[in-house]
Amino acid sequence: MTRNKLPVRFTGQHFTIDNVLIIDAIKNANINKQDTVLDIGAGKGFLTVHLLRSANKVVAIENDTALVGHLRKLFLKDRNVQIVCCDFRKFVVPKFPFKVVSNIPYGITSEVFRILMFEGLEKFLGGSIVLQFEAAKKLFLANIHNPYTVFYHTFYELKLLYSISPDSFMPPPTVKSALLSIKRNQLTFDINLKSKYLVFITCLIQKPDVSVRTALKSIFRKSQIRLMSKKYGVKLDDQIVSLTAGQWKNCFLEMLKIVPEKFHPS
């Protein structure tokens, strides 16, 4: 593949050229011949070429019109590749199960995660994503201040596999990168309640410095809070942001069972 067109740096566009990294990402995502896989920010198709060998269909999404032209020429004879020219933030995710293996544009990381793991929750099965190392670390903080991060950990098993050398990209980025594994957890409550669950987290986490006990008082009775503490190992004097995703989920399910709907956060 020609290298005469360099990525535009301010878009966070750095092509993945490390075959070992690409193979690791595909292997970790457990891609098979029944899978549809999204390649977000396909660039020159370095990753797309490898995905074709494992997947049933690859949807290569690229916003740079010049690169889209390159991709269409490169994959002209490949019927199992769909080239989509658009900003991923305007892309309509499939209405059927799909995976993602991608070196995403670093500048839109939070939007990509929200589209996949919240808006696309019903059909997104998981995959492997290359992203900025600092952004990856924020997903694994002991105290979680971002409601979406709690939500992601509830429905997906996230693992930071390893950091990636700048030499794995063209041109080399000025920031460290990482390979993130995303695997769908078994659903434990109605997926149609996802927005209600996010509202529940957002409401209680608005004041991150307050104790778990104080935050839960806005919804539950004192006796109910004490029972939840014993049942789920919730430390009531710790800050509300210290709750694990599992504890958030269990408190939400308790609310659905024992708290009249008119008292649910909205």
C-alpha positions in Angstrom: 0.0 0.0 0.0 1.3 3.5 -0.8 2.3 5.8 2.0 2.3 9.1 0.1 -0.7 10.5 1.9 0.0 11.1 5.6 -2.9 11.4 8.1 -4.0 14.7 9.4 -2.6 14.9 12.9 -5.3 17.1 14.5 -8.0 14.5 13.8 -6.1 11.9 15.8 -5.5 9.8 12.6 -2.6 7.4 12.9 -2.5 4.3 10.7 -2.0 0.9 12.4 0.9 -0.8 10.6 2.0 -3.3 13.2 0.9 -6.8 12.0 1.4 -8.3 15.4 -0.9 -5.7 17.0 -3.5 -6.3 14.3 -3.4 -10.1 14.7 -3.7 -9.7 18.5 -6.7 -7.4 18.2 -8.5 -9.8 15.8 -7.7 -12.8 17.9 -8.8 -11.2 21.1 -12.2 -10.2 19.5 -12.8 -13.9 18.6 -13.8 -13.0 15.0 -15.3 -15.8 13.0 -16.9 -16.4 9.6 -20.4 -15.5 10.9 -19.4 -12.0 12.2 -20.0 -8.6 10.8 -17.1 -6.3 12.0 -16.9 -2.5 12.0 -13.5 -0.9 11.2 -13.9 2.6 12.5 -11.5 5.0 10.9 -10.3 2.4 8.3 -7.7 4.7 6.9 -5.7 2.9 4.2 -7.1 -0.5 5.1 -4.2 -2.0 6.9 -6.5 -3.5 9.5 -9.4 -4.1 7.0 -7.2 -6.4 4.9 -6.6 -8.7 7.9 -10.2 -8.6 9.0 -11.4 -9.9 5.7 -9.6 -13.2 6.3 -11.6 -13.9 9.5 -15.0 -12.2 9.2 -18.1 -12.7 7.2 -18.4 -9.0 6.4 -16.3 -5.9 7.2 -17.8 -2.4 7.3 -15.0 0.1 6.8 -16.0 3.5 8.0 -13.8 6.5 6.9 -14.4 10.2 6.9 -11.5 11.3 4.7 -12.8 11.3 1.1 -9.3 10.7 -0.4 -8.9 7.7 1.8 -12.4 6.5 0.9 -11.4 6.6 -2.8 -8.3 4.5 -1.9 -10.3 2.0 0.0 -12.8 1.6 -2.8 -10.1 0.9 -5.3 -8.3 -1.5 -2.9 -11.4 -3.6 -2.2 -13.1 -3.2 -5.6 -13.3 -7.0 -6.0 -14.1 -7.9 -2.4 -17.9 -8.3 -2.0 -17.7 -8.8 1.7 -16.4 -5.3 2.3 -18.7 -2.3 2.6 -17.0 1.1 2.4 -18.9 3.9 4.2 -17.8 7.5 3.8 -19.0 9.4 6.9 -18.1 10.7 10.3 -18.7 7.7 12.7 -20.7 10.0 14.9 -23.3 10.2 12.1 -23.1 6.5 11.3 -26.2 4.3 12.0 -25.0 1.1 13.8 -26.3 -2.2 12.4 -29.7 -3.5 13.6 -28.2 -7.0 13.9 -25.3 -8.3 16.1 -21.9 -6.9 15.3 -18.3 -6.6 16.6 -15.7 -3.8 16.3 -12.0 -4.2 15.7 -10.6 -0.7 15.2 -7.9 1.9 15.7 -10.4 4.6 16.4 -9.8 8.3 15.9 -8.5 9.4 19.3 -10.3 12.8 19.2 -13.8 11.1 19.3 -13.1 8.3 21.8 -15.9 9.2 24.2 -18.4 9.5 21.4 -17.4 6.2 19.9 -17.8 4.4 23.3 -21.2 6.0 23.8 -22.5 5.0 20.4 -21.3 1.4 20.8 -21.8 0.6 24.4 -24.9 2.7 25.2 -26.8 3.6 22.0 -25.8 0.3 20.3 -26.0 -1.9 23.4 -28.7 -4.1 22.0 -26.5 -5.3 19.1 -22.9 -4.6 20.0 -21.2 -7.8 21.1 -17.7 -6.4 21.8 -14.3 -6.4 20.1 -10.9 -4.8 20.3 -10.1 -1.1 20.2 -6.9 0.8 19.9 -7.1 4.1 21.7 -5.1 6.7 23.6 -3.5 5.2 26.8 -4.7 8.0 29.0 -8.3 7.6 27.8 -8.1 3.9 28.5 -6.8 4.4 32.1 -9.8 6.5 32.9 -12.0 3.4 32.4 -10.3 1.7 35.3 -10.1 4.3 38.1 -10.9 3.1 41.6 -13.5 5.9 42.0 -15.7 6.4 39.0 -17.1 9.9 38.4 -18.5 9.3 34.9 -22.0 7.6 34.8 -21.2 6.2 31.3 -18.2 4.4 32.6 -20.3 2.7 35.3 -22.8 1.8 32.6 -20.1 0.3 30.3 -18.7 -1.9 33.1 -22.1 -3.1 33.9 -22.8 -4.5 30.5 -19.3 -5.3 29.3 -16.1 -6.8 30.6 -13.4 -4.3 29.8 -9.7 -5.2 29.9 -6.6 -3.1 29.2 -4.5 -5.7 27.4 -1.2 -3.7 27.0 0.3 -0.4 26.0 1.4 0.1 22.4 4.7 1.6 21.1 4.3 4.7 18.8 6.3 2.7 16.2 3.2 0.6 15.6 1.6 3.6 13.8 2.3 5.8 10.8 3.0 8.6 11.6 3.9 7.8 15.3 1.5 9.5 17.7 2.9 11.9 20.3 0.8 10.1 23.0 0.9 6.5 24.3 -1.7 4.1 23.0 -3.3 0.9 24.3 -5.2 -2.2 23.2 -8.6 -2.5 24.9 -10.7 -5.7 25.0 -14.5 -5.4 25.2 -16.6 -8.5 25.8 -20.4 -8.5 26.3 -21.6 -9.6 29.8 -24.6 -11.8 30.2 -27.6 -9.5 30.5 -29.2 -9.5 33.9 -32.0 -7.1 33.4 -34.3 -5.8 30.7 -32.2 -3.9 28.1 -35.1 -1.5 27.6 -34.3 -0.1 31.0 -30.9 1.1 30.0 -31.8 4.8 29.9 -33.5 4.5 33.3 -30.4 2.9 34.7 -28.2 5.7 33.3 -30.5 8.3 34.9 -30.3 6.4 38.2 -26.4 6.5 38.2 -26.3 10.1 37.0 -28.7 11.3 39.7 -26.8 9.7 42.6 -23.3 10.6 41.3 -24.1 14.3 40.9 -22.4 15.0 44.3 -19.4 12.6 44.1 -18.0 13.5 47.5 -21.1 12.5 49.5 -21.3 9.1 51.2 -23.1 6.1 49.8 -25.5 6.4 52.7 -26.3 10.0 52.0 -26.7 9.5 48.2 -29.0 6.5 48.6 -31.2 8.4 51.1 -32.6 10.4 48.2 -34.3 7.2 46.9 -34.4 4.5 49.7 -35.5 4.3 53.3 -32.8 3.9 56.0 -33.9 0.3 56.7 -33.7 -0.5 53.0 -30.2 1.0 52.8 -29.0 -1.1 55.7 -30.3 -4.3 54.1 -28.6 -3.5 50.8 -25.4 -2.8 52.6 -25.4 -6.3 54.1 -26.7 -8.0 51.0 -24.2 -6.5 48.5 -21.3 -5.5 50.7 -21.8 -1.8 50.2 -19.7 0.4 52.5 -22.1 3.1 53.5 -19.5 5.6 54.7 -17.4 5.5 51.6 -18.0 8.0 48.8 -20.7 7.2 46.3 -18.1 7.1 43.5 -16.5 4.1 45.2 -19.3 1.7 44.3 -18.4 -1.0 41.8 -20.5 -1.5 38.6 -22.0 -4.6 40.2 -23.1 -2.7 43.3 -24.6 0.0 41.1 -26.6 -2.6 39.2 -27.8 -4.3 42.4 -28.9 -1.1 43.9 -30.8 -0.2 40.7 -32.5 -3.6 40.7 -33.5 -3.1 44.4 -35.0 0.2 43.5 -37.1 -1.4 40.8 -38.4 -4.0 43.3 -39.0 -2.0 46.5 -39.3 1.7 45.6 -42.6 3.0 44.1 -42.0 4.3 40.6 -43.1 7.9 41.5 -40.0 8.1 43.7 -37.6 6.9 40.9 -35.1 9.6 39.7 -36.0 11.2 36.4 
